[in-house]
Amino acid sequence: MILSCIVALSIVLMLTRPRGIPEVWWISAGALLLVALRLVPLKLAGQAVAKGTDVYLFLIGMMLLSELAREQGVFDWAASVAVRGAKGSCSRLFLLVYGVGTLVTIFMSNDATAVVLTPAILTAVRRAKVSPLPYLFICALIANAASFVLPISNPANLVLFHTGMPPLGAWLADFGVPSLLSIVVTFIVMRIFFRHELCKNIECEAQDAKLSGNGKLVLAGLALMIAVLLTASAMKKDLGLPTCLAALVMTAVVSFKTKSNPITLAREISWGTLLLVAGLFIMVDAVESQGALKLTQQWLDWAVHLGQAAGALVAGFAVGIANNIVNNLPLGLIAGATMRAAHAKGLMVNAVLIGVDLGPNLSVTGSLATILWLLALRKDSAGDPEGEKLDVSFWKFLEIGVLAMPAALFAALGGAILMQMLVGQR
């Protein structure tokens, strides 16, 4: 009982951030308290932390690559290309920014879109003197809507599947159509929602941002890294180590070429995110050791008995909504542990992953990426007192989320059910 209360309180404090204290401190404090009170043996805590090694390596690699690309102006260049390509049309700019956000999410993970692409897009649209909110909401929503195109598109994918990541071919067969539907439906809902803002023209002439030689080198390195990761995924290998090694090699090459200190770049990485994930691993293992996962297994069994299609829809929507109560990282850990304990497979597992990845588009508390997106907006507003205030409220986000998330989730789950039916007929 005490253990469950500590875990629940830690997650609530993580989401509400009293006095602006970062999320990592509440989760880390809760994990340390569990160990200090001997509610979790030190050995069990160590084993729980060790389980996340692949996730930590993946996060380190992606965060390092994102910072390297940001430092060399890759994201600023991509944003400026979108503005130039719009040719004075806000509607066309919306489509191009959506395309950039989709590509960044697919190949560099949703955290890169939320944290690194967002400031670049904001700078570009402010120079174009257009309302920034439609384009900033793209960064938040596409970061989740496109986050299950590939295994590397969302760290939550690694968390959920853990040691049982499907090979690339099987992944694309299961999630190719659902992710495409998710991306398209999210775009349609957003395009309708912001239709009045997008009727306007861009009066300011777009500035030409050149990509430096080092930026081109980083871009080429990213393409090579993506090829390596897709190969590793096709061979059913862990993705963390290849991601981290590729990032370290790219950083070393660029640092040598520019004669810069890589330690400076490493300091920009959000190391607290790793502590946050490690603390969540401890908490979920602690809950599992107390038999609490029996409740989630019973619920899963109930959903399975509804039948394939109905069970998948119920499971996907239940998980999608639950994301916004406990956040998708702890929910992904709980869902993954439940799936492994229940030996679940097929459509039900796919529905749960879609719910974990896409559900956070309902509210700003749904995923770590969305929380980081909001923090990036607050930081920019504080640094630019003359600019438009961008502290998006919970209700402002919910206003569009309540339209976009259910529609996209229903379409994605429908696509998953359809693909399963077609496979079953073969």
Buried (B, 14 or more C-beta within 10 A) or exposed (E): EEBBEBBBBBBEBBBEBEEEEBBBBBBBBBBBBBBEEEBBEEEBBEEBBEBBEBBBBBBBBBBBBBBBBBBBBBBBBBBBBBBBBBEBBBBBBBBBBBBBBBBBBBBBBBBBBBBBBBBBBBBBBBBBEBBBBBBBBBBBBBBBBBBBBBBBBBBBBBBBBBEEBBBBEEBBEBBBBBBBBBBEBBBBBBBEBBEEBBEEEBEEEBEEBEBBEBBEBBBEBBEEBBEBBBEBBBEEBBBBBBBBBBBBEBBEBBBEEBEBEBEEBBEBBBBBBBBBBBBBBBBBBBBBBBEBBEEBBEBBEEBBEEEBBEBBBBBBBBBBBBBBEBBBBBBBBBBBBBBBBBEBEEBBBBBBBBBBBBBBBBBBBBBBBBBBBBBBBBEBBEEBEEEEEBEBEEEEBBEBBEBBBBBBBBBBBBBBBBBBEEEEEE
